Amino acid sequence: MTLRQSLLAWGALVLTILIWGSYLVSTRAAMTQNLGAFDVGFLRSFPAAVAMLPFILKRGLKPKGASWIDVAIIGGLGGTLFTILLASGFRFAPAVDGGLFTPSMLPVFVAIITICFFGSSYRALQFLGIALVLIGALAVGGYEAISNAQSGAWRGHLLFLTASCCWATYTVRFNWAALDPVDGAILLLGWSAIAFAICLLVFGTTLTSLSAPILTVQLFQGFMAGFVANFTYLYAIRALGSAIAAAAAALVPTVGAIGGWIFLDEPITTAKWIGIGIVAVGVALASGALLRKTAKP
């Protein structure tokens, strides 16, 4: 990889992290406005799918080289079920928790899936990093469950963890399938937009209750998170490998925590800041940034 390609890949990853951090905040805000998970999913997928329409018309909803398994895993798990689980989790827990239990746990689930199905080898420092990510996230969750059980935040934590597992599955599948970022985005956005549109037709919607400014903000965030961030993330996976892309995503909690504090007035406890710090150290190790050579599973 040339220096220019490396800078582009890491730049894409940084932009992805910033967009995802704001995505956590805006999704939490949407759920506090009594929107349903299907409404949030539609807001996240439809604007991006419209932006993808020229590519969809050219390549089809099932691009050449993509299998129906790719459709099910990338579009079903990664695009649809992930959003439903994440949005539902925000009914019980704040933005900082969503960051700690969804993107932070991503490298853990990616490692488990990769090792179980592909036998890819991780270096010792990467295993240490993954362990720190796990400790940081679960320590916060355990403390929350014991000290504030009546809030029901643990329900959100379980939903976030399941969402992270779906995210990891689609990450590894995309990397293994050798699809280009455009094909991956078509599968992710096209099929999830169809799924959520059907859900709204069947179960109804509360989108009409939103004011025009709030609806505009949510649609814009859907475009950024669904269209822009998916391209940058898929590009980063292709250039850097799923292990690095997934590990770097664990930096999202810091962005989400600060955004939730500034825009939603959600307090960040000392325990959560400690958890974020442990996770950040784990990210540096798990991503292979401290190693001369990092395997690309």
C-alpha positions in Angstrom: 0.0 0.0 0.0 1.4 3.4 -1.0 1.6 6.3 1.4 -1.3 8.0 -0.4 -3.5 4.9 -0.2 -2.6 4.5 3.5 -3.6 8.1 4.3 -6.8 7.8 2.4 -7.7 4.5 4.3 -7.0 6.0 7.7 -8.7 9.2 6.8 -11.8 7.3 5.8 -11.7 5.4 9.1 -11.5 8.7 11.1 -14.4 10.2 9.2 -16.4 7.0 9.8 -15.8 7.2 13.6 -16.9 10.9 13.7 -20.1 10.1 11.8 -20.9 7.0 13.9 -20.4 9.0 17.1 -22.9 11.6 15.9 -25.2 8.7 14.8 -25.4 7.3 18.3 -26.4 10.8 19.6 -29.0 11.4 17.0 -30.5 7.9 17.3 -30.7 8.3 21.1 -32.4 11.7 20.5 -34.8 10.1 18.0 -35.8 7.4 20.5 -36.5 10.0 23.2 -38.9 11.6 20.8 -41.0 8.5 20.9 -40.1 7.2 17.4 -40.3 3.5 16.8 -37.3 1.4 15.8 -38.8 0.9 12.4 -39.1 4.7 12.0 -35.4 5.2 12.9 -34.4 2.4 10.6 -36.3 4.0 7.7 -34.7 7.4 8.5 -31.3 5.8 8.4 -31.7 3.7 5.3 -34.0 5.5 2.9 -32.0 8.7 2.3 -28.9 6.7 1.7 -30.7 4.2 -0.6 -32.0 7.2 -2.6 -28.5 8.4 -3.0 -27.4 4.9 -4.0 -30.2 4.7 -6.6 -27.9 5.3 -9.7 -25.7 2.4 -8.6 -28.7 0.2 -7.8 -30.2 0.8 -11.2 -26.9 0.0 -12.9 -25.8 -3.1 -10.8 -29.2 -4.3 -9.4 -30.2 -5.0 -5.9 -28.1 -8.2 -6.1 -24.9 -7.2 -7.8 -22.9 -9.6 -9.9 -20.8 -11.7 -7.6 -23.0 -11.3 -4.6 -24.9 -14.4 -3.3 -28.2 -14.6 -1.4 -26.2 -15.4 1.7 -24.5 -12.0 1.2 -27.9 -10.4 0.9 -29.1 -12.1 4.1 -26.0 -11.3 6.2 -25.1 -7.8 4.9 -28.6 -6.5 4.2 -30.5 -8.5 6.8 -28.2 -8.6 9.8 -26.0 -5.6 9.1 -28.5 -3.3 7.7 -31.9 -4.2 9.2 -31.6 -6.2 12.4 -28.6 -4.2 13.6 -30.6 -0.9 13.4 -33.6 -2.4 15.1 -31.6 -3.7 18.0 -29.5 -0.5 18.4 -32.5 1.8 18.3 -34.5 -0.4 20.7 -31.5 -0.3 23.1 -31.6 3.4 23.3 -35.1 3.2 24.9 -33.3 1.9 28.0 -29.8 3.3 27.9 -28.0 6.6 27.1 -25.7 7.4 24.1 -22.5 6.6 26.0 -23.7 3.1 26.8 -24.6 2.5 23.2 -21.0 3.4 22.3 -19.5 1.2 24.9 -21.5 -1.9 24.1 -21.9 -1.7 20.3 -18.8 -0.4 18.5 -16.5 -1.2 21.5 -17.5 -4.8 21.4 -17.1 -5.0 17.6 -13.4 -6.2 17.6 -14.3 -8.9 20.2 -17.0 -10.4 18.0 -14.9 -10.0 14.9 -12.1 -11.9 16.5 -14.4 -14.7 17.7 -16.0 -15.1 14.3 -12.8 -14.8 12.3 -10.9 -17.4 14.5 -13.8 -19.8 14.6 -14.6 -19.8 10.9 -11.4 -18.8 9.2 -8.6 -19.6 11.6 -6.9 -16.2 11.2 -4.1 -15.7 13.7 -4.0 -12.7 16.0 -0.8 -11.5 17.7 -0.4 -11.6 21.5 -0.8 -7.8 21.8 -3.9 -7.9 19.8 -5.4 -10.5 22.1 -4.5 -8.2 25.0 -6.1 -5.3 23.3 -9.3 -7.3 22.7 -9.3 -8.3 26.4 -9.0 -4.7 27.5 -11.9 -3.7 25.2 -14.0 -6.5 26.8 -13.0 -5.6 30.3 -13.7 -1.9 29.8 -17.2 -2.4 28.3 -18.3 -5.2 30.7 -17.0 -3.5 33.8 -19.1 -0.5 33.1 -22.1 -2.7 32.3 -21.6 -4.7 35.4 -21.3 -1.6 37.6 -24.4 -0.2 36.0 -26.4 -3.4 36.5 -25.5 -3.5 40.2 -25.7 0.2 41.1 -28.6 1.2 38.9 -30.6 -1.9 38.2 -34.0 -0.1 38.6 -33.3 2.0 35.5 -33.4 -1.0 33.3 -30.3 0.1 31.4 -29.1 -3.6 31.4 -31.8 -4.3 28.8 -30.3 -1.7 26.5 -26.9 -3.2 27.1 -28.1 -6.7 26.0 -29.7 -5.2 22.9 -26.5 -3.3 22.1 -24.4 -6.4 22.5 -26.6 -8.3 20.1 -26.5 -5.4 17.6 -22.7 -5.5 17.8 -22.7 -9.2 17.0 -24.8 -8.5 13.9 -22.4 -5.7 12.9 -19.4 -8.0 13.3 -20.9 -10.7 11.2 -21.6 -8.4 8.3 -18.1 -6.9 8.6 -16.4 -10.3 8.4 -18.7 -11.5 5.6 -18.0 -8.4 3.5 -14.3 -8.8 3.9 -14.5 -12.5 3.0 -16.8 -12.1 0.1 -14.4 -9.7 -1.7 -17.2 -7.4 -2.8 -16.3 -3.8 -3.6 -17.6 -1.0 -1.4 -20.4 -0.1 -3.9 -21.7 -3.6 -4.0 -21.5 -3.8 -0.2 -23.4 -0.5 0.2 -26.1 -1.7 -2.3 -26.7 -4.8 -0.2 -26.6 -3.0 3.1 -28.8 0.0 2.2 -31.0 -1.2 -0.7 -32.4 -4.2 1.1 -32.7 -2.5 4.5 -34.6 0.4 3.0 -37.0 -2.1 1.4 -37.4 -4.0 4.7 -38.1 -0.8 6.7 -40.5 0.6 4.1 -42.5 -2.7 4.3 -42.4 -2.5 8.1 -43.8 1.0 8.1 -46.6 0.0 5.7 -47.5 -3.0 7.9 -47.1 -1.5 11.4 -47.6 2.2 10.8 -45.4 5.2 11.5 -45.0 8.2 13.9 -42.8 10.1 11.5 -45.7 12.5 10.7 -45.5 13.8 14.3 -42.0 15.2 13.9 -41.5 18.8 13.3 -39.9 19.8 10.0 -36.5 20.9 11.5 -36.1 17.6 13.5 -37.1 15.5 10.5 -34.6 17.3 8.3 -31.8 16.7 10.9 -32.7 13.0 11.1 -32.8 12.6 7.3 -29.4 14.3 7.0 -27.9 12.1 9.7 -29.4 9.1 7.9 -27.7 10.2 4.7 -24.3 10.7 6.5 -24.5 7.5 8.5 -26.1 5.4 5.8 -24.4 6.7 2.7 -21.2 8.4 3.5 -20.1 6.4 6.5 -20.9 3.0 4.8 -18.6 3.9 1.9 -15.8 5.1 4.1 -16.1 2.1 6.4 -16.2 -0.5 3.6 -13.2 1.3 2.0 -11.3 1.0 5.2 -12.2 -2.7 5.6 -10.9 -3.3 2.1 -7.7 -1.4 2.5 -6.8 -2.1 6.2 -8.6 -5.4 6.9 -11.6 -6.1 9.1 -9.6 -6.4 12.4 -8.2 -2.9 12.2 -11.5 -1.4 11.0 -13.4 -3.1 13.8 -10.9 -2.2 16.5 -10.7 1.5 15.5 -14.5 1.6 15.7 -14.2 1.2 19.5 -13.1 4.8 19.6 -16.7 5.8 18.8 -17.8 5.8 22.5 -15.7 8.9 23.2 -17.3 10.8 20.4 -20.8 9.5 21.4 -20.2 10.3 25.1 -19.1 13.9 24.4 -22.0 14.4 22.0 -24.5 13.0 24.5 -23.1 15.3 27.2 -23.2 18.4 25.0 -26.4 17.9 23.0 -28.6 15.7 25.3 -27.3 16.7 28.7 -26.5 13.1 29.6 -24.0 12.9 32.4 -20.9 10.8 32.1 -19.9 9.1 35.4 -16.3 8.5 36.4 -16.8 4.8 36.0 -17.8 5.3 32.3 -14.9 7.6 31.6 -12.6 4.9 33.1 -14.3 2.3 30.9 -13.8 4.5 27.8 -10.1 4.9 28.7 -9.5 1.2 29.1 -11.3 0.7 25.7 -9.1 3.3 24.0 -5.9 1.5 25.2 -7.4 -1.8 24.0 -8.1 -0.2 20.6 -4.5 0.8 20.1 -3.4 -2.8 20.8 -6.2 -4.7 19.1 -5.8 -2.6 15.9 -2.2 -3.7 15.5 -1.1 0.0 15.5 1.8 -0.9 17.8 3.0 -3.8 15.7 5.2 -3.5 12.6 3.1 -5.9 10.7 -0.6 -6.7 11.3 -2.3 -9.7 9.8 -5.3 -8.8 7.5 -7.9 -11.4 8.1 
